[in-house]
Amino acid sequence: MKKQYKFVEAKVKEKQLITALETGLNRPLTPQERNTINWLSDCDYHSTGVILDLFRELGGKHNETLNR
């Protein structure tokens, strides 16, 4: 089943992407990484939704590995 994504403002999406990455990486993003996320967050909401889901999934798997 294909997942449907809702439109989210770019600034909100930017915060979501940064949070997902910092959680998964367990570190703050560098200014260069934040600038890239800023650029990415202004892309198509469907594409950024898919990327956000991937970041969250990877972050969850990273945390599962750490808790073993």
JOJO-V300072 format. One line per field, one symbol per residue. burial: # if it has 9 or more other C-alpha atoms within 8 Angstrom, else .. A space follows every 10 residues. Layout:
# JOJO-V300072
burial = ???
This chain:
# JOJO-V300072
burial = .......... ..##.###.# ####....#. ...#..##.# #...##.##. .#..##.### .##.....
